Each structure stands twice: as C-alpha cells, then as structure tokens.
Amino acid sequence: MSKKIVVDPIPRIEGHLRIEAVLDEKNQIQDAFSSGTMWRGLEIILKGRDPRDAWAFTQRICGVCTTVHALASVRCVEDALGIKVPDNARIIRNLMNATQQTQDHLVHFYHLHALDWVDVVSALKADPKQTSQIAQSISNWPKSSVGYFKDLQQTLVKFVESGQLGIFSNAYWGHPAYQLPPEVNLIGVAHYLEALEFQKEIVKIHTIFGGKNPHPNYTVGGMACAIDPNSDTAINIERLNQVKKIIDNTITFIDQVYIPDLIAIAGFYKNWLHGKGLGNYLSYGDFPEADFNDVSSLKWPRGAILNGDLSTVHEDVDPRDLTNITEEVAHSWYNYSGGDDKALHPWEGETSPNYTGPKPPYEFLDTDNKYSWLKTPRWKDNPMEVGPLARVFIQYAKKDPMITDTVNFVLKTLDVGPEALFSTLGRTAARGIECKQTAQFMLHYYNQLIDNVKKGDYQTFNSELWQPERWPKECKGFGYTEAPRGALGHWIKINDQKIKDYQIVVPSTWNASPRDSKGRPGAYESALIGTPMANPEQPLEILRTVHSFDPCLACASHIFDMNGNEITTVKIV
C-alpha cells in the first residue's frame, strides 16, 4: 500500500518549497510533486516603469541571485534599444558573473548541501590524529594539524554539552543513510566553518566594481564604475591588485579544500546513484568574448541534450523563437486569457495570479489540478533540467579541454564510469567541476581588464542611446545569463518609453516546475522517483536530491506564520 509524505518547507534553500512524495510498501518513491509556495509578482511590479530601472527591481528577486538578474535585465533592455556596451563593461560584467558563480557554488556545497552527506555529531568520535593524516593525504591545505582538528572537536563537544548545536541543530544526525567515517565528517565540519568565513572575501570583488553586495550596481549602457589608475576615488591600481589577491586566494581554496573534499566525500557515496531525473539538459550559454548576442563567442556554449545522449548537442536554442521557449500554467496558480492549456512564449506571456489551492494549514495539495506558484517552462515541448550539470554535459559533449580533463580526472579518481554523472552525486560533482572553471574565468577576465587599462582604455559606459527621446516607439528585447542554478531569461516589451510587459523565467522555474498539460513531471519531480528511503520520518534522501539542484524560490507577496495564518499581503494597485 502506498503512502504520502510531505517535506514543507525544504530547509537550506532560498525561498519556500514543498515536496510531496508517494512511497510504495518498500519505502521507495513512486511519484513526487514539487510546489513553489511563494509568488514573486515582479512582472506586474515592473509594468509602466522606466526600462533603465528594471535591473534594480529584478535584482531584488532575492538576496542570493542578485548579480545574475541585474545582468540579464540590462542585457534585455540593451537588446531592445540597440545599445552596445564598451569592452571594459563586458569584461567587468563577466568578472562579476564569474565571481558570483564561484562564491555561490562554494556556499552551496558547504552550507546548503554538505550536511546531507556529512554527519556533524559523528565528528565527535573522530580521532584528530587520523583526521590530520587523512587531510594531509588529500591536500596541501595548511590547516590540517592534529591540534587544529582537536581544538575544533572540543568546540563541537561544548556545543553538544550545552544542549545546543547552533547552526548544526535540527538535522537528522545518526541517520542510516550517512556513510562517512567520523574523521572525514570532522574534516567536513572544519571546512564548513572555514568556507563560511572565506566566502565573504570573494564577493568583495562585487563591492569594488559594483559599490556593494549583495545588490551591486549595474547600469544600462555599461557599468557604473570609473577606472583611473591615478585616482583615489576610482578603480585604481591598489583596487585592481586587491582583486588579483582575492582571485589567487579563491583558486587556492578551491584546489586545496573544495575539490579534495568533494572527491573524498563522493568516494564513500559512489554507489548512491539515485536522482537521474529527466535526462534532458538546457543551457543558454554565457561569458561572451564579444557582444552578448554573438553566440559563437560564448565561453559557456549554448545548447541542449535530450534523453541523456551526449553524442548530440542541439544548438537551435533560440529563446527569441516563439515556438522554442514556452510556459504553461495547467498546474500553476495562474490563468491564461486564451485557456490554461496554452503554451505561451515569454514575449506573449501573461502573469494573472489565481490561487485555487487549499487554505493553510492543509494536509496535501490537490496535485490533480493546480498546485504550485511556479509556471511550467518547456523547450520545444520538452521538460528540461538546467544548471551546472547541464552546462558541464554540454561542454563535455563538445570536448571542452578543461571540462573534459577535469571530468575524466574525477571519474578516474572515484573509479566510476560516465553513467555516474547522471545522478544526484553527478549533479553535485558538476558544481564543483564548474567552480574550478569559473575561478579560472575570474583570472581570465581580470587579465583582460588589466590589458585594456595598460593600453589606456578606461571607458566603462556608453551614453549614446541613454536618452528616451531617441528610442523607437515600440521595441522588445531578450536578455539572458547562466545563473549558478541554470538558464535565466528576461523578456521585455517597451512602448512609449515605458515597460509594457516583462517576463522572467528563472532556473528554479525550469527545475522545480509542476506537471505540464500532458502530465509530464518537472526536473525535481522526475529526479526523486525511484529513490529508496531508509526512514520516511527523516527524509534525508529527498533533501539530498532537491538540494543538488540548489533551489531558489524567492520574493513572495504573501507571508504566513508557522500555523498558516496570513501575516502580510502586498497588493499591487
């Protein structure tokens, strides 16, 4: 007899996500449903506003995905108005994007995902001497002495004896699905804390070029930062040297901490190969070496893979094509004027919220009907997974040298075949592989910027079409980026110098989407099917797979307390 369990809210993500899973008599997941229980409403907020301000609004979709929304938005408006940005602006944007990618991947692995694999309480049983030996055998990281691990362990003991585990409280410690020995758990805890301190250093690059973090400044036409090597108030040699030091330290941390940890932990879980999911992967591509509309210049190539076939990369991924990218609302709390069974391209998209679900608190959602605030995107009518695994697969299929070498190194070290990548563990490994790549991108774009400065090129802004009176009466544009979580697209229509329509399709809309009109599941839902659970009362296995996508469901307009009582309603009038 089947039974249903609910995980709501999913912890250690951005936003609010509910998972309902149907288990068989052997506690294996037969079916799963993903519900985004927040509504953003940015599309409505933006109507009638100056398109040059759109980036500042969309950037505040959440406090994590800030830079990527600003980047997609300014590209979107620049595309509509025909604005070309200076070379330095393109380089700085790429550098800030690579910084965002790298920092986000580090934070995700250690602070959002690692505790699905690392048993913190088990670390209390570790032998500090053996821990030190293991740490030194896999890395040259200096913080690996016996005394270091002994002191850390004593700190953990004090937490436990006080009855409070602090940031490590309310987890499934001792769960039978944990497989690491105590010593590796202690290494994981140590690096969790080190990464917590280190990640804040990386984003100082955003404050140097964007003035602040987490919401650095962008501008339509370029970047809002001045370069002058001889000025005390602009980006000068001292600031550029600071950026270089941060990049060098980041590369070292990834090479000596993140990658060794990833391989060490994966070695104990290489038989836990659940969570394949759809087998369909999509990337818009990113990091242009020329104009962002020059797809051939992208360091991350654009493409799609279907049915896990790495021999073929479909390159006809044009988000401007009205038949290419579409969204459905058959199982979403929205209405379409032409019928909810329609599939609309974002330029034709509608945002008409209509909540028809149960009133909180409720036991289960009506998954036969509408059950999520997320729409259901499709590429050529195919459900797709987006994110690091998609990008790594596309580059691997295209034989990118760095990705190919790193993937093959990881597979050889773990003694597994390429099929292991089609899993929750593969998704997690892909993020680490990509993090190593984006750190090198940081260095690549830093060097490009330095070369331009040495040539006397300090321009970061193009004001040629800044004045609205020079704009066409009607125009539309598309802007994209590859956010850490996957393909991000912004579509705009401008009429009489104001935003007429604005649509955003975020990575977690792709991955966390509900069923489509044909009943086909989204990426989360598909990936959970077939997963065995050791203890349904402690759904650690669900957290592992969902966290491997790094969910981000942010900017709700309704807030409820733990008992389901409405606290605040934000109305758009």
Secondary structure, 3 states (H helix, E strand, C coil): CCEEEEECCCCCCEECEEEEEEECCCCEEEEEEEEECCCCCHHHHHCCCCHHHHHHHHHHHCCCCHHHHHHHHHHHHHHHHCCCCCHHHHHHHHHHHHHHHHHHHHHHHHHHHHHHCCCCHHHHHCCHHHHHHHHHHHCCCCCCCHHHHHHHHHHHHHHHHCCCCHHHCCCCCCCCCCCCCHHHHHHHHHHHHHHHHHHHHHCHHHHHHHCCCCCCCCECCECCCCECCCCCCCECHHHHHHHHHHHHHHHHHHHHHHHHHHHHHHHCCCCCCCCCCCCCEEECCEEECCCCCCHHHEEECCEEECCCCCCCCECCCCCCCCCCEEEECCCECECCCCCCCCCECHHHCCCCECCCCCCCCCCCCCCCCCCECCCEEEECCECCECCHHHHHHHHHHCCCHHHHHHHHHHHHHHCCCHHHHCCHHHHHHHHHHHHHHHHHHHHHHHHHHHHHHHCCCCCCECCCCCCHHHCCCEEEEEEEEEECCEEEEEEEEEECCEEEEEEEECHHHHHCCCCCCCCCCCHHHHHHCCCECCCCCCCHHHHHHHHHCCCEECCCCEEECCCCCEEEECCCC
